[in-house]
Amino acid sequence: MIAKNRPNRRNASRRHMNMPVTKQSGDENFDCWISDISPTGVRIPRLSGDIGSVKICNLELHLVPGSISTVVAARQVWHDEDFEAFEFIDPSFAQQAILERMADNY
């Protein structure tokens, strides 16, 4: 287990939010909520039954639930029993613009 009082690794602004996200790994999908987001990554609560050892996955961000979403590849950078954090892998220009706007003033 990794200590919870780890230093902030992100070099971008971070925003607390409660937005739905689906973590997709292989045939497994886990619906959860974003705890906080930055233009470079996201932190989400871990769910029971969720596989914490998945290092690469797709995160479907539900920008407008039931209407607009975007899927971004992500790499897990840390996890503990309560949360896991992912950094986005090569988001498109449009996705990067959306992520920056969300972190600054969503």
C-alpha positions as CSV (number, residue, x, y, z in Angstrom):
1,M,0.0,0.0,0.0
2,I,1.1,3.5,-0.8
3,A,1.0,6.2,1.9
4,K,-1.9,8.6,1.6
5,N,0.1,11.8,2.4
6,R,2.0,11.6,-0.9
7,P,3.2,14.9,-2.5
8,N,1.2,16.4,-5.3
9,R,2.9,15.2,-8.5
10,R,0.7,17.2,-10.9
11,N,2.2,20.4,-12.3
12,A,-1.3,21.7,-13.4
13,S,-4.3,23.0,-11.7
14,R,-6.6,20.5,-10.0
15,R,-10.3,20.8,-9.5
16,H,-12.5,18.7,-7.2
17,M,-15.6,17.5,-9.0
18,N,-18.2,14.9,-9.0
19,M,-18.5,13.7,-12.6
20,P,-19.3,10.2,-13.8
21,V,-16.6,8.2,-15.5
22,T,-16.4,4.6,-16.8
23,K,-13.1,2.8,-16.4
24,Q,-12.7,0.3,-19.2
25,S,-10.2,-2.5,-19.1
26,G,-10.6,-5.5,-21.3
27,D,-14.1,-6.8,-20.9
28,E,-14.5,-5.1,-17.5
29,N,-16.3,-1.7,-17.1
30,F,-16.5,0.1,-13.8
31,D,-18.8,3.1,-13.4
32,C,-17.5,5.5,-10.8
33,W,-17.1,9.2,-10.1
34,I,-14.2,11.5,-10.6
35,S,-12.9,12.9,-7.3
36,D,-10.7,15.5,-8.9
37,I,-9.3,16.3,-12.3
38,S,-6.5,18.2,-13.9
39,P,-5.5,18.6,-17.5
40,T,-2.9,15.8,-17.0
41,G,-4.8,13.3,-14.9
42,V,-7.7,12.2,-12.7
43,R,-8.3,10.6,-9.3
44,I,-11.2,8.3,-8.8
45,P,-12.5,6.3,-5.8
46,R,-11.8,2.6,-5.9
47,L,-14.8,0.3,-6.0
48,S,-15.2,-3.1,-4.4
49,G,-14.5,-5.8,-7.0
50,D,-12.4,-3.3,-9.0
51,I,-9.0,-4.6,-10.2
52,G,-6.4,-2.2,-8.7
53,S,-3.5,-3.7,-10.6
54,V,-4.7,-2.5,-14.1
55,K,-1.9,-0.2,-15.3
56,I,-3.4,1.0,-18.6
57,C,-7.1,1.5,-19.3
58,N,-9.6,3.7,-21.1
59,L,-11.5,6.3,-19.1
60,E,-14.8,7.4,-20.6
61,L,-15.5,10.9,-19.2
62,H,-19.2,11.6,-19.2
63,L,-19.1,15.3,-19.9
64,V,-22.9,15.5,-20.2
65,P,-24.3,12.2,-18.8
66,G,-26.3,10.3,-21.4
67,S,-25.4,12.8,-24.1
68,I,-21.7,13.7,-24.5
69,S,-18.6,11.7,-23.5
70,T,-15.0,11.3,-24.6
71,V,-12.7,8.3,-24.1
72,V,-9.1,9.0,-23.1
73,A,-6.4,6.4,-22.6
74,A,-4.8,6.5,-19.1
75,R,-2.0,5.0,-17.1
76,Q,-2.3,4.3,-13.4
77,V,0.3,6.3,-11.4
78,W,-0.7,5.2,-7.9
79,H,-3.4,3.5,-5.9
80,D,-4.3,2.8,-2.3
81,E,-7.4,1.1,-0.8
82,D,-9.5,4.2,-1.3
83,F,-8.4,5.9,-4.5
84,E,-6.4,5.5,-7.7
85,A,-4.9,8.1,-9.9
86,F,-4.3,8.1,-13.6
87,E,-2.4,10.2,-16.0
88,F,-3.8,10.8,-19.4
89,I,-1.9,9.3,-22.3
90,D,-1.7,11.5,-25.4
91,P,-5.1,13.1,-25.4
92,S,-6.2,14.7,-28.7
93,F,-6.0,18.5,-29.1
94,A,-9.8,18.7,-28.6
95,Q,-9.6,16.5,-25.5
96,Q,-6.8,18.5,-24.0
97,A,-8.8,21.7,-24.5
98,I,-11.8,20.1,-22.7
99,L,-9.6,18.9,-19.8
100,E,-8.0,22.3,-19.4
101,R,-11.4,24.0,-19.4
102,M,-12.7,21.5,-16.9
103,A,-9.8,22.0,-14.5
104,D,-10.0,25.8,-14.8
105,N,-13.7,26.7,-14.8
106,Y,-16.1,23.8,-15.6
